[in-house]
Amino acid sequence: MSPLDHLASLLRPGTEEGTREMSVSSNIDTVLKRMQERTKGNGGRALSEDLQLEAVRRFWQSQEVASFRDAYLLSWGLCLPHRPSGSCVLEDRPRFQAVLDGVDGWSVRPSAFRRCYQGLVKSYFTYDALGESAPPAARNNWKMLRDYLRDKNGLIRDKQANPDWVATAIGNQQLFGERPCDPYVDALLKGDLGAIDHLCEELGIAKASWFLRELVLAQIRGATQLGNMQFQALVPRLLELLANNNVLRDCGLIMLLDRYVKVPGAHLHQGLRDSSVLWWGNPWLPSNETRWGGVVPAARTMVADWLKLEFIETFFTKLAQDGVGDRRRMEFWKRYVKSISHIEFALGSTARNDDDPDFVVLRAKMKGLIRYLDTSGSNNAFIMNIGDLVAVEFGGMSNAFYGYHSRAARLFDTAKPLRLAVNARNSLKHDAHILKMSHKDGIHNWNKWEHMFEATLRKEFGIEPDAAVARAARVPAPARAAPPTSQVLDAREHDAAYSAAADLSQPYTRSALNKFASQQGLLVEDKTPQGGSLWVRTDATYEHITKVLTRWGFQHKPGKGWWK
């Protein structure tokens, strides 16, 4: 082969390759997209903290910002202590001012200045100047940094390409003002987290930042300024925010409780009650005084009443002997909840040791109120302080109610094991009681035991129910050997009305109204012959009466009663 042919053979593969059609590849597009995102992003690789710390220590000695690199690293490292347990630049006024002056020298070059500005933003959101432990000097410096970021905000935009975070910083200039959270509250209360997620991503706001903490409080503050219905609807979600933040719980819960007590009626909110008790404990125990000291007294009383209602319901349903609920006793004592100053539970072995999840939660709520009842099985006792009366109810429905005068020598000490045998040492049952009453109808000239209890509490101790209630008249006691009379049957029917279980399906008739009024001790005045209205003289505080009269077409007029 001649030298010329040899050269041609060497060139042939290259010539043939050049004539081939080039294959399409998307790899270059991916690379280009990645480069664009890095250019527009919020900084690319994280700046080494070691480099920042080295710059801080060098500056701490010299107090000079000698180069752009120094200005850049110091902007990011304002919160780093110059030595373990030492101060940071943001806590030292002369050094902090020197850094700002050094950074400010680059403000005429947006591409350089914004790199320092980004570091200052990071330091602004990192340092917790709003916390209680922040030194006064640091708070002042932090406010100075905030003002600087606001004043210099417009100098970070370049005429050419700008990272995305620049537009975010300029478009959210209020972040560097007195109320940085306010613009985002409305969206957050509607459940829209998009704007905040974008801010945190673009400006590098960490989860531990004071800003996110203040956002939670701003939402609660904003919710408390809404109408009653809007506020109540938001309470569950606001409690969820507080549940995961131990730092904010106290402040946030105070705002929620102080606002909720202003809602007309302040009806039971189970979530608010359970969260309050879980975080602060029982509101009427002296050991929890400090925790509950931040709320207004009315809010504390509100939760205390809610908790007492729950305890009353719990005792006469879950803790009743043999698990048989006693709704009549429950409904009776619920009417005295505002008069009850203290509650204790004497639990038998079953209730103390039951590992059922419901009982575990229940005992946690009763913390500080549980007393030891030295008995086996499901026997339990419920001890209430009502004015000058120490009232004791027992789990078994056949057990009588015992009452003792609180100012007399105590016959039992709840700090020690309690017993049930009559007149035994430290027993809850003593012949020296001031009251002993049975939960039986038709005895002692009363057709209902509830009426007998109510009249006795009023006469002996001046204790009244919380709401306007029926004034039952005495009726003759039935003959001991007589068969059931219509009077006894009427008493059985009346039980349902007394415990908020009146027959709401019964249509209105005048005779039905007269019967209901007689059972409830209500005064009926018929002024229709004179062209007036039919009046039932009672207020709207007793729920089951209100339900019946409303269904029958009566309307309430405050101070006068119900008319039709």
C-alpha positions in Angstrom: 0.0 0.0 0.0 1.3 3.3 -1.0 1.7 6.1 1.6 -1.2 7.9 -0.1 -3.5 5.0 0.2 -2.5 4.5 3.8 -3.4 8.1 4.6 -6.8 7.7 2.9 -7.5 4.6 5.0 -6.8 6.6 8.2 -9.1 9.4 7.2 -12.0 7.3 6.0 -13.6 6.5 9.4 -13.6 10.1 10.4 -15.2 11.1 7.0 -17.8 8.4 7.4 -18.6 9.5 11.0 -19.2 13.0 9.9 -21.8 12.0 7.3 -23.8 10.1 9.9 -27.0 11.8 11.3 -26.5 13.1 14.9 -28.7 11.4 17.6 -30.9 13.6 19.7 -30.1 13.7 23.5 -31.9 15.5 26.3 -29.0 15.3 28.7 -27.8 18.8 27.7 -31.3 20.2 28.5 -31.1 18.7 32.0 -27.7 20.2 32.6 -28.8 23.6 31.4 -32.0 23.5 33.6 -29.9 22.6 36.6 -27.5 25.5 35.9 -30.4 27.9 35.6 -31.9 26.8 38.9 -28.6 27.2 40.6 -28.3 30.7 39.2 -31.8 31.7 40.3 -31.8 29.8 43.6 -31.1 30.9 47.1 -27.4 30.3 47.3 -26.4 26.9 46.1 -24.1 25.1 48.4 -24.4 25.9 52.1 -21.7 28.3 53.4 -19.2 26.5 55.6 -19.7 27.4 59.3 -16.0 26.8 59.9 -15.2 29.5 57.5 -17.7 31.9 59.1 -16.3 31.1 62.6 -12.7 31.7 61.4 -13.7 35.1 60.0 -15.6 36.0 63.2 -12.7 35.2 65.5 -10.3 37.1 63.3 -12.6 40.1 63.2 -13.2 39.9 67.0 -9.6 40.8 67.5 -9.0 43.2 64.7 -12.5 44.8 64.4 -11.7 45.4 60.7 -13.6 44.3 57.6 -10.6 44.2 55.3 -12.1 42.6 52.2 -15.3 41.5 50.5 -14.7 38.0 51.7 -14.7 39.3 55.3 -17.9 41.2 54.8 -19.5 38.2 53.2 -18.5 35.7 55.8 -19.3 38.0 58.7 -22.8 38.7 57.3 -23.6 35.1 57.6 -21.8 34.6 60.9 -23.4 37.4 63.1 -25.0 34.8 65.4 -21.9 32.6 66.0 -20.2 33.0 69.4 -16.6 34.0 68.9 -15.7 31.4 71.5 -17.6 28.7 73.4 -20.2 30.4 75.7 -19.0 33.8 74.4 -20.8 36.7 72.8 -21.6 36.9 69.1 -21.1 39.9 66.9 -24.8 40.8 67.0 -24.5 41.1 70.8 -21.7 43.7 70.6 -22.7 47.1 69.4 -19.3 48.5 68.2 -18.4 45.2 66.3 -21.9 44.9 64.9 -21.7 48.5 63.6 -18.3 47.8 62.1 -19.7 44.9 60.1 -22.7 46.9 58.8 -20.3 49.7 57.7 -18.1 47.1 56.0 -21.0 45.6 54.2 -22.4 49.0 53.3 -19.3 49.8 51.3 -20.4 47.2 48.7 -23.9 48.6 48.3 -23.0 50.2 45.0 -22.4 46.8 43.5 -25.7 44.9 43.6 -24.3 41.5 42.6 -21.8 41.6 45.5 -24.0 43.5 48.0 -26.9 41.0 47.7 -24.6 38.1 48.7 -23.9 40.0 52.0 -27.5 41.0 52.3 -28.6 37.4 52.0 -26.3 36.5 54.9 -27.7 39.4 57.0 -31.3 38.1 56.3 -30.2 34.6 57.5 -28.8 36.1 60.7 -31.9 38.2 61.2 -34.2 35.2 61.1 -31.8 33.1 63.2 -31.2 35.3 66.2 -34.0 35.1 68.7 -34.1 38.7 69.9 -37.8 38.3 71.0 -36.9 35.6 73.5 -36.7 36.3 77.2 -33.0 35.4 77.4 -31.9 37.9 74.7 -29.6 40.7 76.2 -31.0 44.2 75.8 -28.0 45.2 73.7 -28.7 42.3 71.3 -32.3 43.4 71.0 -31.3 46.9 70.0 -28.8 45.6 67.5 -31.3 43.2 66.0 -33.8 46.0 65.5 -31.0 48.0 63.9 -30.3 45.1 61.6 -34.0 44.9 60.8 -34.1 48.6 59.8 -31.0 48.2 57.7 -32.5 45.3 55.8 -35.6 47.4 55.1 -33.8 50.5 54.1 -31.3 48.7 51.8 -33.9 46.3 50.3 -34.0 48.0 46.9 -30.2 47.9 46.4 -30.0 44.1 45.9 -31.7 44.1 42.4 -29.3 44.0 39.5 -30.2 45.3 36.0 -29.2 41.9 34.7 -30.1 38.4 36.0 -31.2 38.1 39.6 -31.7 35.0 41.8 -35.3 34.3 42.7 -34.8 35.1 46.3 -34.2 38.7 45.4 -37.7 39.1 44.1 -39.0 37.4 47.2 -37.1 39.7 49.6 -38.2 42.8 47.7 -41.8 41.7 47.4 -42.0 40.9 51.1 -40.3 44.0 52.5 -42.8 44.0 55.5 -40.7 41.1 56.9 -38.3 43.8 58.1 -40.9 45.9 59.9 -42.5 46.1 63.3 -45.2 43.5 62.5 -43.6 41.0 60.1 -46.2 38.3 60.5 -49.4 40.3 59.9 -49.7 40.0 56.1 -49.7 36.2 56.2 -52.3 35.7 59.0 -55.5 35.7 56.9 -54.1 33.1 54.5 -52.9 30.9 57.3 -56.2 31.0 59.1 -57.7 29.7 55.9 -55.2 26.9 55.8 -53.1 28.3 53.0 -49.4 27.6 53.8 -48.1 28.3 50.2 -46.8 31.8 50.8 -44.9 30.8 54.0 -43.4 27.7 52.5 -42.2 29.8 49.6 -40.7 32.4 52.0 -38.9 29.8 54.1 -37.4 28.1 51.0 -36.3 31.3 49.2 -34.9 33.2 52.2 -33.5 30.2 54.1 -35.8 30.5 57.2 -35.1 27.6 59.4 -37.8 25.7 61.4 -36.3 27.0 64.6 -36.6 30.6 63.6 -38.5 33.1 65.8 -40.5 34.0 62.7 -42.3 30.7 62.6 -43.0 30.9 66.3 -44.4 34.4 66.0 -46.5 33.3 63.1 -48.3 30.8 65.4 -49.0 33.5 68.0 -50.1 35.9 65.2 -52.6 33.4 64.0 -54.0 33.0 67.5 -54.1 36.8 68.0 -55.8 37.2 64.7 -58.4 34.5 65.5 -59.2 36.2 68.8 -60.2 39.3 66.9 -62.8 37.5 64.7 -66.5 37.0 65.5 -67.6 34.3 67.9 -68.5 31.7 65.4 -65.4 32.1 63.3 -63.2 32.0 66.4 -64.8 28.9 67.7 -64.4 27.1 64.4 -60.6 27.8 64.4 -60.0 26.7 68.0 -59.3 23.0 67.1 -56.6 23.9 64.5 -55.0 26.5 66.8 -54.8 23.9 69.6 -53.0 21.6 67.1 -50.4 24.3 66.4 -49.8 24.7 70.2 -49.7 20.9 70.9 -46.4 20.6 69.1 -44.8 23.7 70.5 -43.9 23.7 74.2 -42.5 27.2 74.0 -45.7 28.8 72.8 -48.2 26.7 74.7 -48.7 29.0 77.7 -48.9 32.3 75.8 -51.2 30.8 73.1 -53.5 29.0 75.5 -53.9 32.2 77.6 -55.1 34.1 74.5 -57.5 31.3 73.6 -59.0 30.9 77.0 -59.3 34.6 77.6 -61.2 35.0 74.3 -63.4 31.9 74.7 -64.8 33.0 78.0 -66.2 36.1 76.2 -68.3 33.8 73.9 -71.9 34.1 75.1 -72.7 31.0 77.1 -69.1 29.8 76.9 -70.4 26.3 76.2 -68.2 23.3 76.8 -65.3 23.0 74.3 -63.9 19.5 74.9 -60.6 20.1 73.1 -60.0 23.3 74.9 -60.8 21.7 78.3 -58.7 18.6 77.6 -55.7 20.6 76.3 -55.8 23.0 79.2 -55.9 20.2 81.8 -53.2 18.2 80.0 -50.8 21.2 79.8 -51.6 23.0 83.1 -53.2 20.4 85.3 -56.3 20.8 87.4 -57.3 24.5 87.6 -58.4 24.5 91.2 -55.5 22.7 92.8 -53.1 25.1 94.6 -50.1 23.2 93.1 -51.1 24.5 89.7 -51.6 28.1 90.7 -48.6 29.4 88.8 -49.6 27.7 85.5 -53.1 29.0 85.7 -52.1 32.5 87.0 -51.9 34.0 83.5 -55.6 33.7 82.5 -58.4 35.9 83.7 -60.2 34.4 86.7 -63.4 33.9 84.6 -61.5 31.7 82.2 -60.1 29.6 85.0 -63.5 29.2 86.5 -64.9 28.2 83.1 -62.5 25.3 82.7 -62.9 24.3 86.3 -66.6 24.0 85.8 -66.1 22.0 82.6 -63.8 19.7 84.4 -66.2 19.2 87.4 -69.0 18.4 85.0 -66.8 15.8 83.3 -65.9 14.3 86.7 -69.5 14.1 87.8 -70.5 12.5 84.5 -67.6 10.1 84.7 -68.3 9.0 88.3 -71.9 8.2 87.7 -71.3 6.4 84.4 -67.8 4.8 84.3 -67.2 4.5 88.0 -70.6 3.4 89.2 -70.7 0.0 90.8 -70.9 -2.9 88.4 -70.6 -0.5 85.5 -74.3 0.5 85.7 -74.8 4.2 85.1 -77.0 6.4 87.2 -78.0 9.3 85.1 -80.5 10.7 87.7 -77.7 11.3 90.3 -75.5 12.6 87.5 -78.0 15.2 86.3 -78.8 16.2 89.9 -75.2 17.0 90.9 -74.4 18.7 87.6 -76.9 21.4 88.6 -74.6 22.3 91.6 -71.3 22.4 89.7 -70.7 26.1 90.3 -71.2 25.6 94.0 -68.7 22.7 94.2 -65.3 24.0 95.3 -63.4 20.8 95.4 -63.7 17.2 94.3 -61.9 14.0 95.3 -62.3 10.4 94.1 -61.8 7.5 96.5 -61.1 4.6 94.1 -61.3 0.9 94.9 -58.9 -1.7 93.5 -60.6 -2.1 90.2 -60.6 1.6 89.2 -57.0 2.1 90.5 -55.5 -0.8 88.6 -57.6 -1.1 85.4 -55.2 -0.8 82.4 -58.0 0.0 79.9 -56.9 3.0 77.9 -60.1 4.9 79.0 -59.2 4.4 82.6 -55.5 5.4 82.1 -56.6 8.7 80.5 -59.2 9.2 83.2 -56.7 8.7 86.0 -54.3 11.2 84.3 -57.1 13.8 84.4 -57.8 13.1 88.0 -54.1 13.5 89.0 -54.0 15.1 92.5 -57.6 14.1 93.2 -57.4 10.3 93.6 -57.6 8.8 97.1 -57.1 5.3 98.2 -60.3 3.3 99.1 -59.4 0.2 101.0 -61.9 -2.1 99.3 -61.9 -4.7 96.6 -64.0 -4.7 93.5 -65.7 -1.8 91.8 -66.6 0.2 94.9 -65.8 3.9 94.6 -66.7 7.1 96.3 -67.2 10.7 95.2 -66.3 13.4 97.7 -67.5 17.0 97.1 -66.9 20.2 99.0 -70.0 22.4 98.6 -70.0 25.5 100.8 -69.9 24.2 104.4 -70.9 20.7 103.3 -68.7 17.7 102.6 -70.9 15.5 100.5 -70.1 11.8 99.8 -71.8 9.8 97.1 -71.0 6.1 96.5 -70.7 4.1 93.3 -73.5 1.7 94.2 -77.0 3.1 93.7 -78.2 1.4 96.9 -75.8 3.4 99.0 -77.2 6.4 100.9 -75.8 9.9 100.5 -73.7 11.0 103.5 -73.1 14.7 104.4 -70.8 16.2 107.0 -70.2 19.7 108.2 -66.9 21.0 106.9 -66.2 23.0 110.1 -66.8 20.1 112.4 -64.1 17.7 113.4 -63.3 15.6 110.3 -64.3 12.0 110.7 -62.1 10.8 107.9 -58.8 12.0 106.4 -58.6 11.6 102.6 -54.8 11.6 102.8 -55.0 8.2 104.4 -56.6 4.9 103.2 -60.4 5.3 103.4 -62.9 2.6 104.3 -66.6 1.9 103.8 -67.6 0.0 106.9 -69.9 2.1 109.1 -68.1 3.8 112.0 -64.8 2.0 111.1 -61.5 3.9 111.4 -61.3 6.6 108.7 -64.5 5.4 107.1 -66.6 7.5 104.8 -69.8 6.3 106.6 -70.3 7.5 110.1 -73.4 7.7 112.3 -72.1 11.2 113.2 -73.2 12.5 109.8 -75.3 15.7 109.6 -77.1 14.3 106.6 -78.0 10.9 105.4 -80.5 10.5 102.5 -81.5 7.6 100.3 -82.0 7.9 96.5 -85.6 6.6 96.7 -88.8 8.1 95.4 -91.9 8.4 97.5 -90.3 8.6 101.0 -90.6 11.3 103.7 -93.5 12.9 101.9 -91.5 13.6 98.7 -92.5 11.9 95.4 -88.9 12.3 94.1 -85.6 12.0 95.9 -84.2 14.9 93.9 -86.7 17.3 95.3 -86.0 16.0 98.8 -82.2 16.5 98.3 -82.7 19.9 96.8 -84.9 21.2 99.6 -82.6 19.7 102.3 -79.5 21.3 100.8 -81.3 24.7 100.7 -82.7 24.5 104.2 -79.6 23.0 106.0 -76.8 24.7 104.1 -78.3 27.5 102.0 -77.0 25.7 98.8 -79.0 26.5 95.7 -78.7 24.9 92.2 -76.8 26.8 89.6 -79.8 27.6 87.4 -83.5 28.4 88.1 -85.0 25.0 88.9 -88.4 23.5 89.7 -89.8 24.0 93.2 -91.4 20.7 93.8 -94.3 20.6 96.3 -94.5 18.1 99.0 -97.1 15.3 98.3 -98.6 12.9 100.8 -96.5 9.8 101.3 -98.2 6.7 99.8 -99.5 4.1 102.2 -96.8 1.6 103.0 -98.8 -1.4 101.8 -100.7 0.2 99.0 -100.2 -0.9 95.4 -98.7 1.6 92.9 -100.9 4.6 92.6 -101.3 7.1 89.8 -99.3 9.5 91.8 -96.3 7.1 91.9 -96.7 6.5 88.2 -96.7 10.3 87.6 -93.5 10.5 89.6 -91.9 8.0 87.3 -92.9 10.0 84.3 -91.6 13.1 85.9 -88.1 11.6 86.3 -87.6 12.0 82.6 -88.6 15.7 82.6 -86.4 16.5 85.6 -83.3 15.0 84.0 -83.6 16.9 80.7 -85.5 14.0 79.1 -89.0 15.5 78.7 -91.0 14.0 75.9 -90.3 16.5 73.2 -92.4 14.6 70.7 -95.6 15.3 72.7 -97.8 17.9 70.8 -98.8 21.1 72.6 -102.1 21.2 74.3 -103.2 23.4 77.2 -103.5 20.3 79.4 -100.0 19.2 78.5 -98.7 22.7 79.4 -100.6 22.6 82.7 -99.2 19.2 83.6 -95.6 20.2 82.6 -95.9 23.4 84.6 -97.2 21.6 87.7 -94.3 19.1 87.5 -91.7 21.8 87.1 -93.2 24.2 89.6 -93.9 26.9 87.0 -96.4 29.7 87.1 -98.8 30.0 84.2 -100.7 33.2 83.5 -103.4 33.3 80.9 -104.1 36.8 79.7 -105.7 35.8 76.4 -109.3 36.7 77.7 -108.1 40.3 78.0 -106.4 40.2 74.5 -103.0 39.4 75.9 -100.7 36.4 75.7 -100.3 33.1 77.5 -97.3 33.4 79.9 -95.0 30.9 81.6 -93.1 32.8 84.2 -89.6 31.3 84.1 -86.2 32.3 82.6 -84.2 30.6 79.9 -81.4 29.1 82.1 -82.8 25.6 82.6 -82.2 23.7 79.4 -84.9 21.1 79.3 -87.6 23.6 80.1 -86.3 25.9 77.3 -86.4 22.9 74.8 -90.0 22.0 75.6 -91.4 25.6 75.6 -89.5 26.4 72.4 -90.9 23.4 70.6 -94.4 24.3 71.8 -94.1 27.7 70.1 -93.3 29.9 73.1 -90.9 32.9 72.8 -88.7 34.2 75.6 -88.7 37.7 76.8 -85.9 38.5 79.3 -87.1 39.5 82.7 -90.7 38.4 82.1 -90.8 34.8 80.9 -92.1 32.8 77.9 -95.2 33.9 76.0 -97.4 32.5 73.2 
